[in-house]
Amino acid sequence: MLRQIATFLLFTILLTLIACGGQEEATPTAVPPEPTATPEPTATLTPEPTATPIPATNTPEPTATPESDSAETDTTTAPVGYWEGVIATSGVEIGINVEFISDADALVGTIDIPQQGAIGLPLENITLDGDQLHFEIAGVGAQFDGTVSAETIAGDFVQGEATGTFELTAAERAVDDSAEVEVDLPYSVEEVMWAIDDTTVGATLTLPEGDGPFPAVIMVAGSGPTDRDWNSPLLPGTNGSAALLADALTRAGYATLRYDKRVTGPNAASNMAKLMGQLSMQSHLDEVAGGVALLADHDAVDASRIFALANSEGTLHALNYQRQATNTPLAGLILAAPPGRTLAEVLRAQIEPQLAGTLDPEGMLALFDEAIARFLAGEPVAPSPDLPEGLQQLLLSLETPANLPFTRELFVVDPAEWLTEVTVPVLVLIGKKDIQIDWETDGARLEEAVGNSATVTFVYPENANHILKYEEKSADALTAADSVNYNAADRILDDEALSAILEWLANQ
């Protein structure tokens, strides 16, 4: 059966899609299995251009209050706070950390699975009925049903065919009081933020030495819960490409701004409750616009020379901003791994080879197409039970409240058409070792759309992967499993891709 299918669909834009249910039959893990070939994170080879660690959220521990007969107002068993514990299934224990916070009348929360490199995964469908608590890991089919007391939460865990128990104990989030390691960077680093309605965007601003004003680059992350550094809880490692690119660009004389999408980073838990049902192309556009405005208002930044460097799904948000920008248009766009096809087409192309191992690949693909057609028509996706379980969960996740209306909007965006609407200079970078976006198929579609335009430059680095890291394997040897190593500590930026970016920027 098809397993772990969504773990490697990195261009899949599902905001809270963690992975698609299922494990290998012999793998008794409770969430997407930890890649066995992934090295443990060590010190990064390139200095991380962030001098200030993100502080831990100060959330009060759960406390007991007088009992109440009303389930709606009963706070005796309210699980607000930070909890540590384990999932036990098939004789294996997996450590987890869970945090719940109260937002208005609702509970929101996140879960960490450190053994699997997953941090800050959003929880959904959190309900509390008296002392009975139910919650799920968004998009993966993992469900928890337990009894809450002042000090513990314990009960049953189910994910697909896997069953087990879990137990959590009230705890204090550990704070690292050790002395911060001084990094001698030839530029300044500042933590900044801005508000969008009642939500908060956190970001890192770097400024070269000197008075400026400097040209600037805003970085727009790819799909899923990808943070300002382009790290994801879906992948082990913290060696994100955006942090490496920011370091290189700032050393070259550019201010940079890289931000957490509002569903990632330290503000994710509080933002999520306010964004449920509000995620859209516009909500992503608002994030880009807020970052551009912050740069344009900064005394050290030249507002007429702000560029975007966007990756994967983020390229669509950068294009969308430029199509609509009025007050502060970008001076140019760097599109790293942009699709040339609609997302529906890209997803189908990624699914098709993974269905090749099923008994009826053509029949399975037809069932997938029918489900997508229903989804795009605004109908329930209703995946056939004959489809592999992982693919069913992927399809169902498209219409979860956390992902709508965003997914329906994004699935029909034509990137090639949007590119033709942009008149500023554009650099398109697609690595020949990208296993999410195909440099020949997607590149050709984009090149055909712009024709002989003098403003669009295409570069296809020989050894760059989806996030512009150097890939030593041959293109023929790469599989979806190689994506789990994207942010390993020893991965470096591809020299050809980085040189192309710096040279193009200099020419502008």
C-alpha positions as CSV (number, residue, x, y, z in Angstrom):
1,M,0.0,0.0,0.0
2,L,1.0,3.6,-0.5
3,R,2.5,4.9,2.7
4,Q,3.9,8.2,3.9
5,I,2.8,9.7,0.6
6,A,2.4,13.3,1.8
7,T,5.6,13.4,3.8
8,F,7.6,13.9,0.5
9,L,5.1,16.1,-1.4
10,L,6.9,19.2,-0.3
11,F,5.2,21.4,-2.8
12,T,1.8,20.3,-1.5
13,I,0.4,23.5,0.0
14,L,-1.6,22.1,2.8
15,L,-1.1,24.4,5.6
16,T,-1.3,21.9,8.4
17,L,-0.7,18.7,6.5
18,I,1.8,16.8,8.6
19,A,1.9,13.5,6.7
20,C,-0.7,11.0,5.5
21,G,-1.5,8.6,8.1
22,G,0.0,5.2,7.8
23,Q,3.3,3.6,8.6
24,E,5.1,0.7,7.1
25,E,3.5,-2.4,8.4
26,A,6.5,-3.2,10.6
27,T,7.0,0.4,11.8
28,P,5.1,1.0,15.1
29,T,5.6,4.7,15.2
30,A,2.7,7.0,15.9
31,V,3.4,9.7,13.4
32,P,5.3,9.9,10.1
33,P,8.2,7.4,10.6
34,E,11.6,8.9,11.5
35,P,13.9,8.5,8.5
36,T,16.5,6.0,9.5
37,A,19.2,7.4,7.3
38,T,19.0,11.0,8.5
39,P,22.1,12.1,10.5
40,E,21.6,13.7,13.9
41,P,21.8,17.5,13.7
42,T,25.2,18.9,14.5
43,A,26.7,22.4,14.3
44,T,25.9,24.0,11.0
45,L,28.8,24.7,8.6
46,T,27.6,28.2,7.9
47,P,27.0,30.7,10.7
48,E,23.3,31.0,11.4
49,P,22.5,34.7,11.0
50,T,20.3,34.7,14.0
51,A,22.0,35.9,17.2
52,T,19.0,35.8,19.5
53,P,17.2,32.5,20.3
54,I,13.4,32.5,20.1
55,P,12.2,32.6,23.7
56,A,10.0,29.8,25.1
57,T,6.3,30.6,25.4
58,N,5.4,31.5,28.9
59,T,2.3,29.5,29.5
60,P,1.0,28.8,33.0
61,E,0.9,25.3,34.3
62,P,-2.5,23.6,34.6
63,T,-4.1,24.4,38.0
64,A,-7.0,22.9,39.7
65,T,-10.2,25.0,40.2
66,P,-13.5,24.2,41.9
67,E,-15.6,21.6,40.1
68,S,-18.5,22.6,38.0
69,D,-21.5,20.7,36.7
70,S,-21.3,22.5,33.4
71,A,-19.1,21.0,30.7
72,E,-18.9,24.4,28.9
73,T,-17.7,26.3,31.9
74,D,-15.9,23.6,33.8
75,T,-12.3,24.6,34.2
76,T,-11.4,22.0,36.8
77,T,-9.8,19.8,34.1
78,A,-8.9,22.5,31.6
79,P,-5.5,21.3,30.2
80,V,-4.1,24.7,29.6
81,G,-0.3,24.5,30.0
82,Y,2.7,22.5,28.9
83,W,2.7,18.7,29.2
84,E,5.4,16.0,28.7
85,G,4.9,12.3,28.1
86,V,4.9,9.4,25.8
87,I,2.8,7.5,23.3
88,A,3.1,3.7,23.8
89,T,2.2,1.5,20.8
90,S,3.3,-2.0,19.9
91,G,5.8,-2.0,22.7
92,V,7.5,1.2,21.6
93,E,7.4,4.4,23.5
94,I,7.7,7.8,21.6
95,G,8.3,10.9,23.6
96,I,5.9,13.8,23.0
97,N,5.5,17.4,24.4
98,V,2.0,19.0,24.1
99,E,1.0,22.6,24.9
100,F,-2.5,23.9,25.1
101,I,-3.5,27.5,25.4
102,S,-6.9,29.1,25.8
103,D,-7.9,31.6,23.1
104,A,-11.3,33.2,23.8
105,D,-13.6,30.2,24.4
106,A,-11.5,27.7,22.4
107,L,-8.5,25.6,23.1
108,V,-5.6,25.5,20.7
109,G,-2.4,23.6,20.9
110,T,0.7,22.1,19.4
111,I,2.6,18.9,19.8
112,D,6.4,18.1,19.5
113,I,7.8,14.7,18.6
114,P,11.5,15.3,19.2
115,Q,12.5,11.8,18.1
116,Q,11.1,12.4,14.7
117,G,12.4,16.0,14.3
118,A,8.8,17.4,14.5
119,I,8.3,20.6,16.5
120,G,5.2,22.7,16.9
121,L,2.8,20.5,14.9
122,P,-0.7,22.1,15.2
123,L,-3.5,20.2,16.9
124,E,-7.1,20.3,15.7
125,N,-10.5,19.2,16.8
126,I,-9.7,19.9,20.4
127,T,-12.8,19.3,22.6
128,L,-13.2,19.1,26.3
129,D,-16.3,17.5,27.8
130,G,-16.0,17.5,31.6
131,D,-12.7,15.7,32.1
132,Q,-12.7,14.0,28.8
133,L,-10.3,15.5,26.3
134,H,-10.1,14.7,22.5
135,F,-7.5,16.2,20.1
136,E,-5.9,15.2,16.8
137,I,-2.7,16.0,15.0
138,A,-3.8,18.0,12.0
139,G,-4.0,16.0,8.8
140,V,-2.4,12.7,9.8
141,G,-5.4,10.8,11.3
142,A,-3.8,10.6,14.7
143,Q,-6.4,10.8,17.5
144,F,-6.0,11.1,21.3
145,D,-8.9,10.5,23.8
146,G,-8.0,10.9,27.4
147,T,-9.0,11.8,30.9
148,V,-7.6,15.1,32.3
149,S,-6.7,15.7,36.0
150,A,-4.7,18.5,37.5
151,E,-1.4,16.7,36.9
152,T,-2.0,14.2,34.1
153,I,-3.7,13.5,30.8
154,A,-3.9,9.8,30.0
155,G,-5.9,7.7,27.6
156,D,-6.0,6.0,24.2
157,F,-4.2,6.8,20.9
158,V,-5.3,5.7,17.4
159,Q,-3.8,6.2,14.0
160,G,-5.1,4.1,11.2
161,E,-4.6,0.5,12.2
162,A,-2.1,1.5,15.0
163,T,-3.5,1.7,18.5
164,G,-1.9,2.4,21.8
165,T,-2.0,4.6,24.9
166,F,-0.6,8.0,25.8
167,E,0.2,9.6,29.1
168,L,1.1,13.2,29.8
169,T,2.3,14.9,32.9
170,A,2.1,18.7,33.7
171,A,5.6,20.2,33.4
172,E,7.4,23.4,32.9
173,R,8.9,24.2,29.5
174,A,12.7,24.0,29.9
175,V,14.4,27.3,29.4
176,D,18.1,27.3,28.3
177,D,19.9,29.5,30.7
178,S,23.3,28.7,29.3
179,A,25.4,31.5,28.0
180,E,24.6,32.4,24.4
181,V,27.4,31.5,22.0
182,E,28.8,34.7,20.5
183,V,29.0,34.7,16.7
184,D,31.1,37.3,15.1
185,L,28.9,38.4,12.2
186,P,29.9,41.3,10.0
187,Y,26.3,42.6,10.1
188,S,23.5,43.3,12.6
189,V,20.6,40.9,13.4
190,E,17.3,42.2,14.8
191,E,14.1,40.3,15.8
192,V,11.1,42.2,14.5
193,M,7.4,41.7,14.2
194,W,4.2,43.2,12.7
195,A,0.5,42.8,13.3
196,I,-2.1,41.6,10.8
197,D,-5.4,42.2,12.3
198,D,-5.2,40.4,15.7
199,T,-2.4,38.1,14.6
200,T,1.4,38.5,14.8
201,V,4.1,37.9,12.3
202,G,7.6,37.3,13.7
203,A,10.7,37.9,11.5
204,T,14.5,38.3,11.5
205,L,16.0,41.5,9.9
206,T,19.7,41.6,8.9
207,L,21.5,44.8,8.0
208,P,25.0,45.1,6.5
209,E,27.6,47.3,8.2
210,G,27.4,50.9,7.3
211,D,24.7,53.6,7.1
212,G,22.9,52.5,3.9
213,P,20.3,52.8,2.5
214,F,20.8,49.2,1.3
215,P,19.0,47.2,-1.3
216,A,16.9,44.6,0.5
217,V,15.5,41.1,-0.1
218,I,12.4,39.7,1.5
219,M,12.3,35.9,1.6
220,V,9.0,34.0,1.1
221,A,8.9,30.4,2.3
222,G,7.5,27.4,0.5
223,S,4.5,25.2,1.4
224,G,3.3,23.8,4.7
225,P,4.4,24.8,8.2
226,T,7.8,26.2,6.9
227,D,9.3,28.9,9.2
228,R,11.5,31.9,8.5
229,D,14.6,29.9,8.0
230,W,12.8,27.5,5.7
231,N,12.8,24.7,8.3
232,S,9.8,22.5,8.7
233,P,8.6,20.2,11.5
234,L,8.0,17.6,8.8
235,L,11.7,17.3,8.2
236,P,14.6,16.7,10.7
237,G,17.3,19.3,11.0
238,T,17.5,23.1,11.4
239,N,19.9,24.0,8.6
240,G,17.4,26.0,6.6
241,S,18.2,27.5,3.3
242,A,16.7,30.9,4.1
243,A,19.1,31.4,7.0
244,L,22.1,30.4,4.8
245,L,20.9,32.7,2.0
246,A,20.3,35.6,4.4
247,D,23.9,35.2,5.6
248,A,25.3,35.2,2.1
249,L,23.2,38.1,0.9
250,T,23.9,40.3,3.9
251,R,27.6,39.7,3.6
252,A,27.2,40.9,0.0
253,G,25.6,44.2,1.1
254,Y,21.9,43.4,1.1
255,A,19.4,43.9,4.0
256,T,17.3,40.8,4.4
257,L,13.9,40.0,6.0
258,R,12.8,36.4,6.6
259,Y,9.5,35.8,8.4
260,D,7.5,33.0,9.9
261,K,4.2,32.3,8.3
262,R,1.6,32.9,10.9
263,V,1.1,29.1,11.4
264,T,4.7,28.6,12.3
265,G,7.1,29.8,14.9
266,P,6.5,31.0,18.4
267,N,3.2,32.7,17.5
268,A,1.7,29.7,15.8
269,A,-0.6,28.4,18.6
270,S,-2.3,31.8,19.2
271,N,-2.5,32.7,15.5
272,M,-4.0,29.4,14.5
273,A,-7.3,29.8,16.4
274,K,-7.8,33.2,14.7
275,L,-6.9,32.0,11.3
276,M,-9.2,28.9,11.1
277,G,-11.3,29.3,8.0
278,Q,-9.5,32.6,7.2
279,L,-6.5,31.2,5.3
280,S,-6.5,32.3,1.7
281,M,-4.3,33.7,-1.0
282,Q,-5.2,37.1,0.5
283,S,-3.9,36.1,3.9
284,H,-0.6,35.0,2.5
285,L,-0.5,38.2,0.4
286,D,-1.0,40.2,3.6
287,E,2.1,38.6,5.1
288,V,4.3,39.5,2.1
289,A,2.8,43.0,2.1
290,G,3.5,43.5,5.8
291,G,7.1,42.5,5.3
292,V,7.7,44.8,2.3
293,A,6.1,47.7,4.2
294,L,8.4,47.1,7.2
295,L,11.5,47.1,4.9
296,A,10.2,50.2,3.0
297,D,9.8,52.1,6.2
298,H,13.2,51.3,7.6
299,D,15.8,54.1,7.4
300,A,18.6,51.8,6.4
301,V,16.6,50.3,3.4
302,D,16.2,51.8,-0.1
303,A,12.5,51.3,-0.7
304,S,13.0,51.5,-4.5
305,R,15.3,48.4,-4.4
306,I,13.4,45.7,-2.5
307,F,13.5,42.3,-4.1
308,A,11.7,39.0,-3.3
309,L,13.5,35.7,-3.0
310,A,10.7,33.1,-2.9
311,N,10.7,29.3,-2.9
312,S,8.2,26.8,-4.3
313,E,4.7,27.8,-3.2
314,G,6.1,31.1,-2.0
315,T,6.9,32.0,-5.6
316,L,3.1,32.2,-6.2
317,H,2.6,34.6,-3.2
318,A,5.5,36.8,-4.5
319,L,4.0,36.9,-8.0
320,N,0.6,37.6,-6.5
321,Y,2.0,40.5,-4.5
322,Q,3.7,42.1,-7.5
323,R,0.5,41.7,-9.6
324,Q,-1.4,43.8,-7.1
325,A,1.2,46.0,-5.4
326,T,0.5,49.7,-5.6
327,N,2.4,51.6,-2.9
328,T,5.6,49.6,-2.9
329,P,6.1,47.4,-5.9
330,L,9.1,45.1,-5.8
331,A,12.2,45.9,-7.9
332,G,12.5,42.3,-9.0
333,L,11.7,38.7,-8.2
334,I,13.9,35.7,-7.7
335,L,11.7,32.6,-8.1
336,A,13.4,29.5,-6.7
337,A,11.7,26.2,-7.8
338,P,8.4,27.9,-9.1
339,P,5.9,25.5,-10.7
340,G,5.0,26.1,-14.3
341,R,1.8,24.2,-13.9
342,T,-1.2,24.5,-11.7
343,L,-0.8,22.9,-8.3
344,A,-3.4,20.3,-9.3
345,E,-1.2,19.2,-12.2
346,V,2.0,19.2,-10.0
347,L,0.3,17.1,-7.3
348,R,-1.0,14.6,-9.9
349,A,2.5,14.3,-11.4
350,Q,3.9,13.6,-7.9
351,I,1.2,11.0,-7.1
352,E,1.3,9.1,-10.4
353,P,4.7,7.4,-9.9
354,Q,3.8,6.6,-6.3
355,L,0.8,4.7,-7.5
356,A,2.8,2.6,-9.9
357,G,3.3,0.0,-7.3
358,T,-0.4,-0.6,-6.7
359,L,-2.3,-3.5,-8.4
360,D,-4.3,-1.1,-10.6
361,P,-2.3,2.1,-11.1
362,E,-4.5,3.5,-13.9
363,G,-7.7,2.8,-11.9
364,M,-6.2,4.4,-8.8
365,L,-5.2,7.5,-10.7
366,A,-8.7,7.7,-12.2
367,L,-10.2,7.6,-8.6
368,F,-7.7,10.3,-7.6
369,D,-8.7,12.5,-10.5
370,E,-12.4,12.1,-9.7
371,A,-11.8,13.2,-6.1
372,I,-9.8,16.2,-7.2
373,A,-12.5,17.2,-9.7
374,R,-15.1,17.1,-6.9
375,F,-12.9,19.2,-4.7
376,L,-12.3,21.9,-7.3
377,A,-16.1,21.9,-8.0
378,G,-16.7,22.8,-4.4
379,E,-18.1,19.4,-3.5
380,P,-17.0,17.0,-0.8
381,V,-13.8,15.3,-1.9
382,A,-15.1,11.9,-0.8
383,P,-12.1,9.8,-1.7
384,S,-12.9,6.2,-2.7
385,P,-12.1,3.6,0.0
386,D,-10.3,1.7,-2.7
387,L,-7.5,4.3,-2.7
388,P,-4.5,3.7,-0.5
389,E,-5.1,5.0,3.0
390,G,-2.3,7.6,2.8
391,L,-3.8,9.1,-0.3
392,Q,-7.3,9.1,1.1
393,Q,-6.0,11.2,4.1
394,L,-4.1,13.5,1.8
395,L,-7.3,14.2,-0.2
396,L,-9.4,14.6,2.9
397,S,-6.9,17.1,4.3
398,L,-7.5,19.4,1.3
399,E,-10.9,20.3,2.7
400,T,-10.2,20.5,6.4
401,P,-11.3,23.9,7.9
402,A,-7.6,24.8,8.5
403,N,-6.9,24.6,4.8
404,L,-9.9,26.3,3.3
405,P,-10.5,28.4,1.3
406,F,-6.8,28.4,0.6
407,T,-6.4,25.1,-1.1
408,R,-9.2,25.6,-3.6
409,E,-7.8,29.0,-4.5
410,L,-4.3,27.8,-4.9
411,F,-5.0,24.6,-6.8
412,V,-6.2,26.6,-9.8
413,V,-3.5,29.3,-9.9
414,D,-1.7,29.3,-13.3
415,P,1.9,30.4,-12.4
416,A,2.8,30.8,-16.1
417,E,-0.1,33.3,-16.6
418,W,0.9,35.2,-13.5
419,L,4.5,35.5,-14.6
420,T,3.4,37.2,-17.9
421,E,1.6,39.9,-15.8
422,V,4.9,40.9,-14.0
423,T,6.9,43.6,-15.7
424,V,9.9,43.9,-13.4
425,P,13.0,41.8,-13.9
426,V,12.6,38.1,-12.8
427,L,15.2,35.4,-12.2
428,V,13.8,31.9,-12.4
429,L,15.9,29.2,-10.8
430,I,15.0,25.5,-11.0
431,G,17.7,23.0,-10.0
432,K,18.2,20.0,-12.2
433,K,18.1,17.8,-9.1
434,D,14.8,19.2,-7.9
435,I,12.5,16.2,-7.2
436,Q,9.4,18.4,-6.6
437,I,9.5,20.7,-9.6
438,D,10.7,19.5,-12.9
439,W,13.2,21.9,-14.5
440,E,12.3,20.6,-18.0
441,T,8.5,20.4,-17.7
442,D,7.9,23.4,-15.4
443,G,10.7,25.5,-16.9
444,A,9.5,24.9,-20.4
445,R,6.0,26.0,-19.5
446,L,7.3,29.2,-18.0
447,E,9.6,29.9,-20.8
448,E,6.9,29.4,-23.4
449,A,4.6,31.8,-21.5
450,V,7.1,34.7,-21.5
451,G,8.5,34.0,-24.9
452,N,11.5,36.2,-25.7
453,S,10.9,38.5,-22.8
454,A,14.1,40.4,-22.0
455,T,13.0,40.8,-18.3
456,V,12.9,37.1,-17.4
457,T,16.1,35.1,-16.9
458,F,16.1,31.3,-16.6
459,V,18.9,29.4,-14.8
460,Y,18.9,25.7,-14.3
461,P,21.8,24.8,-11.8
462,E,23.2,21.4,-12.5
463,N,23.3,20.2,-8.8
464,A,20.7,22.3,-7.0
465,N,17.8,20.6,-5.3
466,H,14.3,22.1,-4.4
467,I,15.6,24.4,-1.8
468,L,18.9,25.4,-3.6
469,K,21.1,23.0,-1.6
470,Y,23.9,21.2,-3.3
471,E,23.0,17.6,-4.2
472,E,25.8,15.2,-4.8
473,K,23.7,12.3,-6.0
474,S,23.0,11.9,-9.6
475,A,19.6,13.0,-10.7
476,D,18.7,9.4,-11.7
477,A,19.5,8.1,-8.2
478,L,17.3,10.6,-6.4
479,T,14.0,9.5,-4.8
480,A,11.4,11.2,-2.7
481,A,13.1,9.8,0.4
482,D,16.1,12.1,-0.3
483,S,14.0,15.1,0.7
484,V,14.2,14.1,4.4
485,N,17.9,15.2,4.3
486,Y,17.3,18.7,3.0
487,N,18.0,20.4,6.3
488,A,20.7,18.1,7.6
489,A,23.6,19.9,9.3
490,D,26.1,19.1,6.6
491,R,24.0,20.4,3.7
492,I,25.3,23.6,2.0
493,L,23.9,26.0,-0.6
494,D,24.6,25.1,-4.2
495,D,27.4,27.4,-5.5
496,E,26.0,27.8,-9.0
497,A,22.6,28.8,-7.6
498,L,24.0,31.2,-5.1
499,S,26.3,32.8,-7.7
500,A,23.4,33.2,-10.1
501,I,21.4,35.0,-7.4
502,L,24.2,37.4,-6.5
503,E,25.1,38.1,-10.1
504,W,21.5,38.8,-11.1
505,L,21.0,41.1,-8.1
506,A,24.2,43.0,-8.9
507,N,23.0,43.5,-12.5
508,Q,19.8,45.1,-11.2
